[in-house]
Amino acid sequence: MKRPRSSIILAVLSVASTAPSTAMEFEIPAPTRPPNNSGPSSNSSSKTNSTNLMVNLFSSPSEADAPQIPLIGIGVGNLPHHRIPFLLATAMDAKQQRAGDGSTGAPYRLVDTSHTNPALEVLVGRSLARLLASDSAPRSASKGDNYHVIIKIWHTHLGYERTMMSVHDSLSDILPGVFSSAASSSSWDPSSWKKDPRVKIHAVLQYPRCYDTLFSSHYYHTSPSFPVKYANCREEEDAFLKSTSSKTATNDPSPLEDKSAWKRSYRALEELYHRDILESIGVSNFGPTDMAVLYEHATVGPHLYMGTLRTLVEEEEMVEEMVKHGVHYICYDAASTVLGGRQEATSAFGKLERMGARHGMTVGEADGNGYSAVQIVLGWLIQRRVGVVPGTKETGHLIENSPNVLSTMPEFTPRESLDIEMAVLSLVRGEDLEEESEMEMRKKRDVVMTTAGEEGDVGGSEDGAGIVATFFNSLKRNVRIFRVHPKTGKQIQLSSSISPGRSGRIMVDVNDVLIAYDGHGVAVKKFLVEAEDNVGRVDFSVEL
């Protein structure tokens, strides 16, 4: 390998301990953006405990008035309906759950619903009514005691009037008696809403438009949320127009004809938000193009984005824009993605299981089995202020993934976080990890390239702390990152080839000297990692 050309300049990377982390590391902060899109605040903590399992959705003149949403919820959209009342009663009753240390704590306070089957929202409403009736707390209960419900607007209800009808029907099913008069969805007056301060409603547009591919998916054919199965978007739209309930919404153009119908839907949500009916508003399953349009179109929010684990770890630019605009990301398929990818990525899944066993022994899990691979990923997400709403029909899993248990998980070191991220990428892509971890390969390379008797230090503290460096390759050729050994001057390869337009993450430490080479052995850039306070335990990003 060629040595760097003499013209290469040594760039000093000053890494201050107070510097914010980059979006590339998915350090999604608690969005604290006011309605005028002023951007997120930086006051978020990654340590998980029962006191910070709520996130502020945007700033407020008074911190006490800032709207919030729990980080951890339960998704009921795909659960068997006969199990929903029992599971919700178990999930939201603190007496039913115990944390890893045996103590009771905050139970679930967030429910993610679906509007594709009215029976589901009715069941949620009945369960919530029982909880409210048995709640002895005063109506001015603290925020941590409030119940939060996410309602969805299905793609058949895109358009201003259709969205108003959808929200009306959801509220009527989830909170019976919320309207002061018996108003139909065609004539309801939002001012007739009788708000219970203990219940906070969050509304999300589930899709920007209808996609025919949905109707051939395994999810569609197996989910109990679709009592009637349609063959395509047109068949579903025709059935909607023939239904009695849809006659009030025929003034809206069909969303199949107008691909921007979601804009009028979002305008309806903004109106309901301003009327204090909705606590927050957002979208789900929007792509980068639609999100860019939404940022320009919206006068409020979006406060929430509900998306997949794949979107979170692969759509880096899109996630970076969400952080910039203060959008709170909620991952709705983390558990199913981890379990679904274990057959193709056995090494990645095994790495998560071993990490769970190690951390479980640290906190003394009562069952002696430690944390599961799913729990490790859920803990990794919430420590980055990413919300999760796993759904399960098993009581044991319900408790395992509860706020009580996940809040006891020790904070991951930067090195552990990087290992989890690599494992998650493997599970998402179905491409297993190599048998040796990146750090193990680094150690072997360092031992080989140092002379006998010299210490093979590869960076990073012994306790696993270090700096996660993100290198983005803006060149038109592949690059690799090398580290200069501090004693021998030998150059140790830390990364495989980083393709043009892609990023690579490696563990480094303060005072490391790093060199980026292209495929011809030409040094592209040279760096010195330096910290202003000699701590530097934060992440940084470099564009090559």
MARLUMDO-393372 format. One record per residue (C-alpha): x, y, z negated. Coordinates in steps of 0.1 Angstrom, whole numbers, plus 2048, in hexadecimal, padded with zeros to 3 digits. Layout:
BEGIN
@x: X, y: Y, z: Z;
...
//
This chain:
BEGIN
@x: 800, y: 800, z: 800;
@x: 80E, y: 822, z: 80A;
@x: 816, y: 83C, z: 7F0;
@x: 802, y: 85C, z: 7F0;
@x: 80E, y: 876, z: 808;
@x: 821, y: 893, z: 7F9;
@x: 807, y: 8AB, z: 804;
@x: 7ED, y: 89C, z: 7ED;
@x: 7E4, y: 8B3, z: 7D0;
@x: 7DF, y: 8A7, z: 7AD;
@x: 7BC, y: 8B1, z: 7A3;
@x: 7B5, y: 8B4, z: 77E;
@x: 793, y: 8A8, z: 773;
@x: 78A, y: 8BA, z: 753;
@x: 771, y: 8A5, z: 742;
@x: 761, y: 8B8, z: 725;
@x: 74E, y: 8A4, z: 70B;
@x: 730, y: 8BB, z: 70F;
@x: 72D, y: 8B8, z: 735;
@x: 70D, y: 8A9, z: 742;
@x: 70F, y: 888, z: 753;
@x: 707, y: 884, z: 777;
@x: 6E7, y: 875, z: 786;
@x: 6FC, y: 85A, z: 796;
@x: 6FF, y: 84A, z: 773;
@x: 6DA, y: 84C, z: 76F;
@x: 6DC, y: 85F, z: 74F;
@x: 6B8, y: 86A, z: 755;
@x: 6B3, y: 886, z: 73B;
@x: 692, y: 88D, z: 72A;
@x: 682, y: 8A4, z: 743;
@x: 67C, y: 8C6, z: 733;
@x: 671, y: 8DB, z: 750;
@x: 657, y: 8F6, z: 74E;
@x: 63C, y: 8F8, z: 769;
@x: 650, y: 911, z: 77D;
@x: 66A, y: 8F7, z: 786;
@x: 687, y: 906, z: 773;
@x: 69A, y: 8E5, z: 76F;
@x: 6A1, y: 8CC, z: 753;
@x: 6B1, y: 8D3, z: 732;
@x: 6CF, y: 8C0, z: 726;
@x: 6C5, y: 8B9, z: 702;
@x: 6BF, y: 893, z: 705;
@x: 6CF, y: 878, z: 6F0;
@x: 6D7, y: 855, z: 6FD;
@x: 6D7, y: 845, z: 6DB;
@x: 6B7, y: 830, z: 6D7;
@x: 6A4, y: 832, z: 6B7;
@x: 680, y: 836, z: 6AB;
@x: 684, y: 85C, z: 6A9;
@x: 68B, y: 862, z: 6CD;
@x: 675, y: 84A, z: 6E0;
@x: 661, y: 867, z: 6EC;
@x: 66C, y: 87E, z: 709;
@x: 663, y: 8A3, z: 70F;
@x: 653, y: 8A7, z: 731;
@x: 65B, y: 8CC, z: 734;
@x: 665, y: 8E9, z: 71F;
@x: 64D, y: 8FE, z: 70A;
@x: 650, y: 91E, z: 6F6;
@x: 64E, y: 908, z: 6D7;
@x: 65F, y: 8E6, z: 6D5;
@x: 642, y: 8DA, z: 6C1;
@x: 62A, y: 8E1, z: 6DE;
@x: 63F, y: 8D0, z: 6F8;
@x: 62A, y: 8B4, z: 709;
@x: 63A, y: 891, z: 705;
@x: 637, y: 86E, z: 711;
@x: 645, y: 84E, z: 701;
@x: 663, y: 83E, z: 711;
@x: 655, y: 81B, z: 70D;
@x: 632, y: 80F, z: 716;
@x: 61E, y: 7F1, z: 721;
@x: 612, y: 7EC, z: 744;
@x: 5F0, y: 7DA, z: 747;
@x: 5E9, y: 7DD, z: 76C;
@x: 5F3, y: 7B9, z: 774;
@x: 5E8, y: 7A8, z: 754;
@x: 5CC, y: 78F, z: 752;
@x: 5AE, y: 7A3, z: 746;
@x: 5A4, y: 78C, z: 72B;
@x: 5C6, y: 792, z: 71A;
@x: 5C6, y: 7B8, z: 71B;
@x: 5B2, y: 7BF, z: 6FB;
@x: 5C7, y: 7A8, z: 6E6;
@x: 5E8, y: 7B3, z: 6F5;
@x: 5E0, y: 7D8, z: 6F0;
@x: 5D4, y: 7D2, z: 6CC;
@x: 5F5, y: 7C1, z: 6C5;
@x: 60A, y: 7DA, z: 6D8;
@x: 5FC, y: 7F9, z: 6C6;
@x: 5FA, y: 7EB, z: 6A3;
@x: 61A, y: 7F1, z: 68F;
@x: 611, y: 7D5, z: 677;
@x: 614, y: 7BC, z: 693;
@x: 638, y: 7C4, z: 69C;
@x: 659, y: 7C4, z: 68B;
@x: 67A, y: 7D1, z: 697;
@x: 69A, y: 7BD, z: 698;
@x: 6A3, y: 7C7, z: 674;
@x: 681, y: 7BC, z: 667;
@x: 672, y: 7DF, z: 662;
@x: 653, y: 7EC, z: 672;
@x: 655, y: 80A, z: 689;
@x: 643, y: 81D, z: 6A4;
@x: 62D, y: 805, z: 6B9;
@x: 624, y: 80A, z: 6DE;
@x: 613, y: 82B, z: 6E4;
@x: 612, y: 82B, z: 70A;
@x: 5FB, y: 817, z: 721;
@x: 600, y: 816, z: 747;
@x: 5E0, y: 80E, z: 759;
@x: 5D3, y: 809, z: 77D;
@x: 5B4, y: 816, z: 78E;
@x: 5B1, y: 7FA, z: 7A8;
@x: 599, y: 7E7, z: 791;
@x: 581, y: 7FB, z: 77B;
@x: 57E, y: 7DE, z: 763;
@x: 5A2, y: 7E3, z: 758;
@x: 59D, y: 807, z: 74E;
@x: 57D, y: 7FD, z: 73B;
@x: 591, y: 7E3, z: 727;
@x: 5AC, y: 7FD, z: 71F;
@x: 591, y: 815, z: 714;
@x: 581, y: 7FC, z: 6FD;
@x: 5A2, y: 7F3, z: 6ED;
@x: 5AB, y: 818, z: 6E9;
@x: 589, y: 81F, z: 6D9;
@x: 58F, y: 804, z: 6BF;
@x: 5B1, y: 813, z: 6B7;
@x: 5A3, y: 836, z: 6B4;
@x: 586, y: 82A, z: 69E;
@x: 59E, y: 819, z: 686;
@x: 5B7, y: 835, z: 687;
@x: 5B6, y: 846, z: 665;
@x: 5CE, y: 861, z: 66F;
@x: 5C0, y: 885, z: 672;
@x: 5B9, y: 893, z: 695;
@x: 5D8, y: 8A8, z: 692;
@x: 5EE, y: 88A, z: 690;
@x: 613, y: 88D, z: 699;
@x: 61D, y: 888, z: 6BD;
@x: 62C, y: 866, z: 6B5;
@x: 609, y: 85A, z: 6AB;
@x: 5F8, y: 865, z: 6CB;
@x: 5ED, y: 84C, z: 6E5;
@x: 5F8, y: 851, z: 709;
@x: 5E7, y: 843, z: 728;
@x: 5F4, y: 844, z: 74C;
@x: 5D8, y: 843, z: 766;
@x: 5DE, y: 83E, z: 78B;
@x: 5CE, y: 84C, z: 7AA;
@x: 5CC, y: 830, z: 7C4;
@x: 5D3, y: 839, z: 7E9;
@x: 5AD, y: 836, z: 7F2;
@x: 5A8, y: 854, z: 7DB;
@x: 5C1, y: 86C, z: 7EB;
@x: 5B2, y: 88E, z: 7F2;
@x: 5A5, y: 8A9, z: 7DA;
@x: 581, y: 89C, z: 7D4;
@x: 58B, y: 878, z: 7D4;
@x: 5A6, y: 87E, z: 7BA;
@x: 58E, y: 892, z: 7A5;
@x: 576, y: 874, z: 7A7;
@x: 591, y: 85B, z: 79E;
@x: 59C, y: 86F, z: 77F;
@x: 578, y: 873, z: 774;
@x: 571, y: 84E, z: 777;
@x: 592, y: 845, z: 765;
@x: 58A, y: 85C, z: 748;
@x: 566, y: 850, z: 745;
@x: 572, y: 82C, z: 743;
@x: 590, y: 831, z: 72C;
@x: 580, y: 84B, z: 715;
@x: 55A, y: 846, z: 715;
@x: 547, y: 864, z: 70A;
@x: 563, y: 87D, z: 713;
@x: 54A, y: 893, z: 727;
@x: 532, y: 8A9, z: 714;
@x: 517, y: 8A1, z: 72E;
@x: 50F, y: 883, z: 744;
@x: 520, y: 891, z: 763;
@x: 526, y: 87B, z: 781;
@x: 548, y: 87B, z: 793;
@x: 539, y: 891, z: 7AE;
@x: 52F, y: 8AD, z: 797;
@x: 544, y: 8AB, z: 778;
@x: 550, y: 8CA, z: 768;
@x: 574, y: 8C7, z: 75A;
@x: 56A, y: 8E0, z: 73F;
@x: 552, y: 8C6, z: 731;
@x: 56F, y: 8B0, z: 727;
@x: 570, y: 8AA, z: 702;
@x: 594, y: 8A4, z: 6FB;
@x: 5A0, y: 88E, z: 6DF;
@x: 5C2, y: 89C, z: 6D4;
@x: 5CE, y: 878, z: 6CC;
@x: 5CB, y: 86D, z: 6F0;
@x: 5E2, y: 87B, z: 70B;
@x: 5DA, y: 873, z: 730;
@x: 5F5, y: 873, z: 74B;
@x: 5EB, y: 870, z: 76F;
@x: 600, y: 862, z: 78C;
@x: 5FA, y: 85F, z: 7B2;
@x: 602, y: 83A, z: 7B7;
@x: 60B, y: 83D, z: 7DC;
@x: 60F, y: 85A, z: 7F4;
@x: 5FA, y: 846, z: 80E;
@x: 5ED, y: 824, z: 816;
@x: 606, y: 80A, z: 824;
@x: 5F9, y: 7EB, z: 836;
@x: 617, y: 7D7, z: 829;
@x: 608, y: 7D8, z: 806;
@x: 5EB, y: 7C1, z: 810;
@x: 603, y: 7A5, z: 81A;
@x: 619, y: 7A7, z: 7FB;
@x: 61B, y: 78D, z: 7E0;
@x: 613, y: 7A7, z: 7C6;
@x: 5F2, y: 7B0, z: 7D7;
@x: 5E6, y: 78D, z: 7DB;
@x: 5EF, y: 782, z: 7B7;
@x: 5E6, y: 7A1, z: 7A3;
@x: 5C5, y: 79F, z: 790;
@x: 5C2, y: 7C5, z: 795;
@x: 5B4, y: 7BF, z: 7B8;
@x: 592, y: 7AD, z: 7B4;
@x: 58B, y: 7B1, z: 7DA;
@x: 5A7, y: 7AA, z: 7F2;
@x: 5A9, y: 7BE, z: 812;
@x: 5BD, y: 7B6, z: 832;
@x: 5C9, y: 7D9, z: 839;
@x: 5C5, y: 7FE, z: 831;
@x: 5A8, y: 804, z: 84A;
@x: 593, y: 7E7, z: 83B;
@x: 598, y: 7F5, z: 818;
@x: 58F, y: 819, z: 823;
@x: 56F, y: 80D, z: 834;
@x: 565, y: 7FA, z: 814;
@x: 56C, y: 819, z: 800;
@x: 556, y: 82F, z: 816;
@x: 539, y: 816, z: 814;
@x: 53B, y: 815, z: 7EE;
@x: 522, y: 82A, z: 7DA;
@x: 53D, y: 83B, z: 7C6;
@x: 54F, y: 848, z: 7E4;
@x: 531, y: 85C, z: 7F2;
@x: 53C, y: 879, z: 7DC;
@x: 55F, y: 87A, z: 7EC;
@x: 556, y: 879, z: 811;
@x: 55D, y: 89E, z: 815;
@x: 582, y: 895, z: 814;
@x: 592, y: 88A, z: 834;
@x: 59C, y: 866, z: 834;
@x: 5BF, y: 862, z: 826;
@x: 5C5, y: 84A, z: 843;
@x: 5C1, y: 867, z: 85B;
@x: 5D3, y: 881, z: 847;
@x: 5F5, y: 876, z: 83A;
@x: 5F7, y: 895, z: 824;
@x: 5D8, y: 88D, z: 810;
@x: 5EE, y: 888, z: 7F2;
@x: 5F5, y: 8AD, z: 7F1;
@x: 5D1, y: 8B5, z: 7EB;
@x: 5D0, y: 899, z: 7D1;
@x: 5EE, y: 8A9, z: 7BF;
@x: 5DD, y: 8CB, z: 7C0;
@x: 5BF, y: 8BB, z: 7AE;
@x: 5D7, y: 8AD, z: 793;
@x: 5E6, y: 8CF, z: 78F;
@x: 5C4, y: 8DE, z: 789;
@x: 5BB, y: 8C4, z: 76F;
@x: 5DD, y: 8C9, z: 75F;
@x: 5D6, y: 8EE, z: 75C;
@x: 5B4, y: 8E7, z: 74C;
@x: 5C7, y: 8D3, z: 731;
@x: 5B6, y: 8B2, z: 73B;
@x: 5D6, y: 8A2, z: 746;
@x: 5F6, y: 8A2, z: 731;
@x: 60C, y: 89E, z: 74F;
@x: 60A, y: 895, z: 774;
@x: 621, y: 882, z: 78B;
@x: 625, y: 86A, z: 7A8;
@x: 62F, y: 846, z: 7AE;
@x: 640, y: 834, z: 7CB;
@x: 648, y: 854, z: 7DE;
@x: 666, y: 853, z: 7F4;
@x: 681, y: 86E, z: 7F8;
@x: 66F, y: 881, z: 814;
@x: 64E, y: 883, z: 802;
@x: 660, y: 88D, z: 7E1;
@x: 671, y: 8A9, z: 7F3;
@x: 650, y: 8B6, z: 800;
@x: 641, y: 8B2, z: 7DE;
@x: 65B, y: 8C8, z: 7CE;
@x: 653, y: 8E3, z: 7E7;
@x: 62D, y: 8DE, z: 7E4;
@x: 629, y: 8DB, z: 7BE;
@x: 622, y: 8F8, z: 7A7;
@x: 622, y: 8E1, z: 789;
@x: 639, y: 8C3, z: 784;
@x: 63C, y: 8A8, z: 78E;
@x: 642, y: 89E, z: 76A;
@x: 643, y: 879, z: 771;
@x: 64F, y: 861, z: 78B;
@x: 647, y: 83C, z: 789;
@x: 65E, y: 826, z: 79E;
@x: 670, y: 806, z: 7A1;
@x: 691, y: 7FB, z: 793;
@x: 69E, y: 7F9, z: 7B6;
@x: 696, y: 81D, z: 7BD;
@x: 6A7, y: 828, z: 79D;
@x: 6C8, y: 817, z: 7A4;
@x: 6CA, y: 81A, z: 7CA;
@x: 6B9, y: 83B, z: 7D3;
@x: 6D5, y: 850, z: 7C3;
@x: 6CD, y: 871, z: 7D5;
@x: 6A8, y: 86E, z: 7CE;
@x: 6AF, y: 867, z: 7A9;
@x: 6C7, y: 884, z: 7A8;
@x: 6AC, y: 89C, z: 7B4;
@x: 694, y: 88F, z: 79A;
@x: 6AD, y: 897, z: 77F;
@x: 6B2, y: 8B9, z: 78E;
@x: 68D, y: 8C0, z: 78E;
@x: 687, y: 8B2, z: 76B;
@x: 672, y: 894, z: 776;
@x: 66F, y: 878, z: 75C;
@x: 675, y: 856, z: 76D;
@x: 65F, y: 838, z: 761;
@x: 66A, y: 816, z: 76E;
@x: 64D, y: 7FF, z: 771;
@x: 65D, y: 7DF, z: 77D;
@x: 67D, y: 7DB, z: 769;
@x: 674, y: 7BA, z: 758;
@x: 666, y: 7A9, z: 777;
@x: 684, y: 7B5, z: 78C;
@x: 69E, y: 7A7, z: 773;
@x: 68B, y: 785, z: 770;
@x: 684, y: 784, z: 795;
@x: 6A9, y: 788, z: 79F;
@x: 6B8, y: 76F, z: 787;
@x: 6B8, y: 752, z: 7A1;
@x: 6CC, y: 765, z: 7BA;
@x: 6E2, y: 777, z: 7A2;
@x: 6E9, y: 75E, z: 787;
@x: 70B, y: 76D, z: 77C;
@x: 6FB, y: 78F, z: 778;
@x: 6DF, y: 781, z: 764;
@x: 6F7, y: 76D, z: 74F;
@x: 70C, y: 78D, z: 748;
@x: 6ED, y: 79E, z: 73A;
@x: 6E4, y: 780, z: 725;
@x: 707, y: 77F, z: 716;
@x: 706, y: 7A4, z: 70E;
@x: 6E4, y: 79F, z: 6FD;
@x: 6F2, y: 782, z: 6E8;
@x: 70F, y: 798, z: 6DE;
@x: 6FA, y: 7B6, z: 6D4;
@x: 6E1, y: 7A0, z: 6C3;
@x: 6FB, y: 792, z: 6AC;
@x: 706, y: 7B6, z: 6A4;
@x: 6E4, y: 7C0, z: 697;
@x: 6DB, y: 79E, z: 688;
@x: 6BD, y: 794, z: 69C;
@x: 6A7, y: 77F, z: 687;
@x: 6A2, y: 763, z: 6A0;
@x: 6C8, y: 760, z: 6A6;
@x: 6C3, y: 763, z: 6CC;
@x: 6CC, y: 787, z: 6D1;
@x: 6BD, y: 79C, z: 6EC;
@x: 6B1, y: 78E, z: 70D;
@x: 6BD, y: 79A, z: 72F;
@x: 69D, y: 7AD, z: 734;
@x: 6A1, y: 7BF, z: 713;
@x: 6C5, y: 7C9, z: 71B;
@x: 6B9, y: 7DA, z: 73C;
@x: 69B, y: 7EA, z: 72A;
@x: 6B2, y: 7F7, z: 70F;
@x: 6CB, y: 804, z: 729;
@x: 6AF, y: 817, z: 73A;
@x: 6A0, y: 827, z: 71C;
@x: 6C3, y: 832, z: 710;
@x: 6C4, y: 845, z: 730;
@x: 6A1, y: 854, z: 729;
@x: 691, y: 83F, z: 744;
@x: 66E, y: 834, z: 73A;
@x: 663, y: 810, z: 73D;
@x: 640, y: 800, z: 73D;
@x: 645, y: 7DA, z: 73E;
@x: 626, y: 7C4, z: 740;
@x: 624, y: 7A2, z: 730;
@x: 608, y: 78A, z: 726;
@x: 61E, y: 779, z: 70B;
@x: 61D, y: 788, z: 6E8;
@x: 641, y: 77E, z: 6E2;
@x: 64E, y: 792, z: 700;
@x: 637, y: 7AF, z: 6F6;
@x: 649, y: 7B2, z: 6D5;
@x: 66B, y: 7AC, z: 6E4;
@x: 667, y: 7C9, z: 6FC;
@x: 656, y: 7E0, z: 6E2;
@x: 663, y: 802, z: 6D5;
@x: 669, y: 7F1, z: 6B4;
@x: 682, y: 7D8, z: 6C2;
@x: 692, y: 7ED, z: 6DE;
@x: 698, y: 809, z: 6C6;
@x: 6B0, y: 7F3, z: 6B1;
@x: 6C7, y: 7EC, z: 6CF;
@x: 6EA, y: 7FA, z: 6CA;
@x: 6F4, y: 815, z: 6E2;
@x: 708, y: 807, z: 700;
@x: 72B, y: 813, z: 706;
@x: 733, y: 822, z: 728;
@x: 744, y: 801, z: 732;
@x: 726, y: 7ED, z: 728;
@x: 70F, y: 805, z: 73B;
@x: 724, y: 800, z: 75A;
@x: 722, y: 7DA, z: 756;
@x: 6FC, y: 7DC, z: 753;
@x: 6F9, y: 7F3, z: 771;
@x: 70E, y: 7DB, z: 786;
@x: 6F9, y: 7BD, z: 77A;
@x: 6D8, y: 7D0, z: 782;
@x: 6E4, y: 7D9, z: 7A5;
@x: 6EC, y: 7B4, z: 7AB;
@x: 6CA, y: 7A9, z: 79E;
@x: 6B8, y: 7C4, z: 7B4;
@x: 6CC, y: 7BB, z: 7D3;
@x: 6CD, y: 795, z: 7CE;
@x: 6F3, y: 796, z: 7D1;
@x: 703, y: 786, z: 7B4;
@x: 721, y: 794, z: 7A1;
@x: 743, y: 785, z: 7A7;
@x: 74E, y: 76C, z: 78C;
@x: 766, y: 784, z: 77D;
@x: 75A, y: 7A6, z: 771;
@x: 76A, y: 7C5, z: 77F;
@x: 77C, y: 7CC, z: 75E;
@x: 78A, y: 7A8, z: 75D;
@x: 797, y: 7AC, z: 780;
@x: 7A7, y: 7CE, z: 777;
@x: 7B9, y: 7BE, z: 75A;
@x: 7C7, y: 7A2, z: 76F;
@x: 7D3, y: 7BB, z: 78A;
@x: 7E4, y: 7D0, z: 76F;
@x: 7F5, y: 7B2, z: 760;
@x: 802, y: 7A7, z: 782;
@x: 80E, y: 7C9, z: 78D;
@x: 820, y: 7D2, z: 76C;
@x: 842, y: 7C4, z: 763;
@x: 848, y: 7AA, z: 749;
@x: 843, y: 7B6, z: 726;
@x: 830, y: 7D6, z: 72F;
@x: 80E, y: 7DE, z: 722;
@x: 7F3, y: 7D9, z: 73C;
@x: 7DC, y: 7F6, z: 732;
@x: 7C0, y: 7FB, z: 74B;
@x: 7AE, y: 819, z: 73B;
@x: 791, y: 81B, z: 723;
@x: 793, y: 818, z: 6FE;
@x: 795, y: 7F7, z: 6EC;
@x: 772, y: 7FC, z: 6DE;
@x: 764, y: 7FC, z: 701;
@x: 760, y: 821, z: 704;
@x: 76C, y: 833, z: 723;
@x: 761, y: 848, z: 740;
@x: 74B, y: 83D, z: 75D;
@x: 759, y: 84E, z: 77B;
@x: 743, y: 850, z: 79A;
@x: 755, y: 855, z: 7BB;
@x: 740, y: 85F, z: 7D9;
@x: 750, y: 858, z: 7FB;
@x: 747, y: 875, z: 812;
@x: 762, y: 86B, z: 82B;
@x: 75B, y: 856, z: 84B;
@x: 772, y: 83A, z: 840;
@x: 774, y: 822, z: 823;
@x: 788, y: 82B, z: 804;
@x: 795, y: 818, z: 7E6;
@x: 79E, y: 826, z: 7C3;
@x: 7BF, y: 81E, z: 7B3;
@x: 7CD, y: 827, z: 790;
@x: 7F1, y: 830, z: 789;
@x: 7FE, y: 81C, z: 76C;
@x: 80A, y: 835, z: 751;
@x: 82B, y: 823, z: 74A;
@x: 836, y: 811, z: 76A;
@x: 827, y: 827, z: 785;
@x: 818, y: 809, z: 795;
@x: 7F7, y: 80E, z: 7A7;
@x: 7DA, y: 7F8, z: 79D;
@x: 7BC, y: 7F4, z: 7B3;
@x: 79C, y: 7FB, z: 79F;
@x: 781, y: 7FA, z: 7BA;
@x: 779, y: 7E7, z: 7D9;
@x: 773, y: 7FB, z: 7F9;
@x: 759, y: 817, z: 7F5;
@x: 747, y: 81B, z: 816;
@x: 740, y: 83D, z: 826;
@x: 722, y: 84D, z: 816;
@x: 722, y: 835, z: 7F8;
@x: 72E, y: 839, z: 7D4;
@x: 743, y: 823, z: 7BD;
@x: 745, y: 823, z: 798;
@x: 764, y: 819, z: 783;
@x: 76E, y: 81B, z: 75F;
@x: 78B, y: 833, z: 758;
@x: 798, y: 846, z: 73A;
@x: 7A7, y: 867, z: 731;
@x: 7CA, y: 86D, z: 741;
@x: 7C5, y: 853, z: 75C;
@x: 7D4, y: 85D, z: 77D;
@x: 7BE, y: 850, z: 79A;
@x: 7C5, y: 850, z: 7BF;
@x: 7AC, y: 84A, z: 7DB;
@x: 7BA, y: 839, z: 7FA;
@x: 7AA, y: 833, z: 81C;
@x: 7AC, y: 813, z: 830;
@x: 7CD, y: 81E, z: 840;
@x: 7DE, y: 822, z: 81F;
@x: 7DD, y: 848, z: 821;
@x: 7D7, y: 859, z: 7FF;
@x: 7B7, y: 86E, z: 802;
@x: 7B6, y: 87E, z: 7DF;
@x: 7C8, y: 87B, z: 7BE;
@x: 7B9, y: 882, z: 79C;
@x: 7C2, y: 887, z: 778;
@x: 7A7, y: 880, z: 75F;
@x: 7AA, y: 899, z: 743;
@x: 793, y: 8A3, z: 726;
@x: 792, y: 8C6, z: 717;
@x: 78D, y: 8B8, z: 6F4;
@x: 7A1, y: 897, z: 6F8;
@x: 781, y: 883, z: 6F4;
@x: 772, y: 884, z: 717;
@x: 759, y: 868, z: 711;
@x: 742, y: 874, z: 72C;
@x: 73C, y: 86B, z: 750;
@x: 747, y: 87E, z: 76F;
@x: 743, y: 87D, z: 794;
@x: 75C, y: 884, z: 7B0;
@x: 755, y: 889, z: 7D5;
@x: 771, y: 87D, z: 7EB;
//
